[in-house]
Amino acid sequence: MSAGIVNFHHVNVTVPRALERAAKDFYSARLGLEEVPKPEASRGRGGAWYQLGSVQLHLSLEDGLDERSSTRHVCFVVEDLLRAQDYLASAGLEILSDPRPVPGTQRFYVRDPGGNLIEIAQRKTD
């Protein structure tokens, strides 16, 4: 028996209200995610929604959080890890090394303006 889960729809990350513009720039300009319109009922809350294939990332605004002490994260898969690392470093992001390597995967981390941990990964082909 199972809960009947058939798919993954979205992940939600939060940033303080004061960092909304910087966070939107991070996800749109730095990571290249496509912003999509939010439903009418959600538009007055700020933040943004992004579409990536069949999955969405929801950016919400919430004050009083300490994201830097958390290991919660979102993982994005790339085709060329070194190219992604060079691009994000040249955009001024601090590249955080992999603290716990996983066999079969190469990865690094960055943080969004709100402190959310973002994993960038590529499956090893060797």
C-alpha positions as CSV (number, residue, x, y, z in Angstrom):
1,M,0.0,0.0,0.0
2,S,1.2,3.5,-0.7
3,A,-0.1,7.1,-0.5
4,G,-0.6,7.1,-4.2
5,I,1.9,9.8,-5.0
6,V,2.4,9.9,-8.8
7,N,4.5,13.0,-9.4
8,F,6.5,15.9,-8.0
9,H,5.0,19.3,-8.7
10,H,7.0,22.0,-7.0
11,V,9.5,23.0,-4.3
12,N,9.1,26.2,-2.2
13,V,12.0,28.3,-1.0
14,T,11.7,31.4,1.2
15,V,13.6,34.7,1.5
16,P,13.1,37.8,3.6
17,R,10.8,40.4,2.0
18,A,13.7,42.8,1.8
19,L,15.5,40.4,-0.6
20,E,12.7,39.8,-3.0
21,R,14.2,41.7,-5.9
22,A,17.7,40.1,-5.4
23,A,16.1,36.6,-5.1
24,K,14.1,37.1,-8.3
25,D,17.3,38.3,-10.1
26,F,19.1,35.2,-8.8
27,Y,16.6,32.7,-10.1
28,S,15.8,34.5,-13.4
29,A,19.1,36.1,-14.5
30,R,21.7,34.0,-12.7
31,L,20.1,30.5,-12.9
32,G,18.0,31.3,-16.1
33,L,14.7,29.9,-14.8
34,E,11.5,31.0,-16.6
35,E,9.1,33.0,-14.4
36,V,5.5,32.0,-14.9
37,P,2.3,33.9,-13.8
38,K,1.1,33.1,-10.4
39,P,-2.6,32.3,-9.8
40,E,-4.7,35.4,-9.1
41,A,-5.2,34.4,-5.5
42,S,-1.4,34.3,-4.9
43,R,-0.3,37.5,-6.7
44,G,-0.7,39.8,-3.7
45,R,1.8,37.9,-1.6
46,G,4.9,38.8,-3.6
47,G,7.5,36.3,-4.6
48,A,7.5,34.5,-7.9
49,W,6.9,31.1,-9.5
50,Y,9.3,29.5,-12.0
51,Q,8.8,26.6,-14.5
52,L,11.5,24.1,-15.2
53,G,10.2,21.2,-17.3
54,S,7.3,19.7,-15.5
55,V,8.4,21.0,-12.1
56,Q,8.0,24.5,-10.5
57,L,10.0,26.4,-8.0
58,H,7.9,28.8,-5.8
59,L,9.7,31.7,-4.3
60,S,7.9,32.9,-1.1
61,L,8.5,35.8,1.2
62,E,8.9,35.2,4.9
63,D,10.8,37.2,7.5
64,G,12.6,35.9,10.6
65,L,14.2,32.9,9.1
66,D,17.9,31.7,9.4
67,E,18.4,29.7,6.2
68,R,22.2,29.7,6.5
69,S,22.2,27.2,9.4
70,S,20.0,24.8,7.5
71,T,21.1,22.0,5.0
72,R,17.7,22.2,3.3
73,H,18.3,22.6,-0.4
74,V,17.1,22.5,-4.0
75,C,19.1,20.5,-6.5
76,F,19.4,21.5,-10.2
77,V,20.9,19.1,-12.7
78,V,23.2,20.5,-15.4
79,E,24.8,19.0,-18.5
80,D,28.2,20.5,-17.9
81,L,29.2,21.1,-14.3
82,L,32.4,23.0,-14.9
83,R,30.7,25.4,-17.3
84,A,27.9,26.0,-14.7
85,Q,30.5,26.5,-12.0
86,D,32.5,29.0,-14.2
87,Y,29.3,30.9,-15.1
88,L,28.0,31.2,-11.5
89,A,31.5,32.2,-10.2
90,S,31.8,34.8,-12.9
91,A,28.4,36.1,-11.8
92,G,29.9,36.8,-8.4
93,L,28.5,33.8,-6.5
94,E,30.5,32.0,-3.9
95,I,31.1,28.3,-5.0
96,L,30.8,26.0,-2.0
97,S,32.5,22.6,-2.3
98,D,30.8,19.3,-1.8
99,P,31.1,18.4,1.9
100,R,29.9,14.8,1.4
101,P,30.8,13.4,-2.1
102,V,28.4,10.9,-3.5
103,P,29.6,8.1,-5.8
104,G,28.4,8.7,-9.4
105,T,27.7,12.4,-8.9
106,Q,29.8,15.6,-9.1
107,R,28.3,18.6,-7.4
108,F,28.8,22.0,-5.8
109,Y,26.6,24.5,-4.0
110,V,25.7,28.2,-4.0
111,R,23.4,30.2,-1.9
112,D,20.6,32.4,-3.1
113,P,20.2,36.0,-1.6
114,G,18.0,34.6,1.2
115,G,20.6,32.0,2.2
116,N,18.9,29.0,0.7
117,L,21.3,26.3,-0.3
118,I,21.3,25.4,-4.0
119,E,23.0,22.2,-5.2
120,I,24.2,22.1,-8.8
121,A,24.9,18.5,-9.9
122,Q,25.9,16.3,-12.8
123,R,26.0,12.5,-13.0
124,K,29.5,11.2,-13.6
125,T,29.9,9.4,-17.0
126,D,33.1,7.5,-16.2
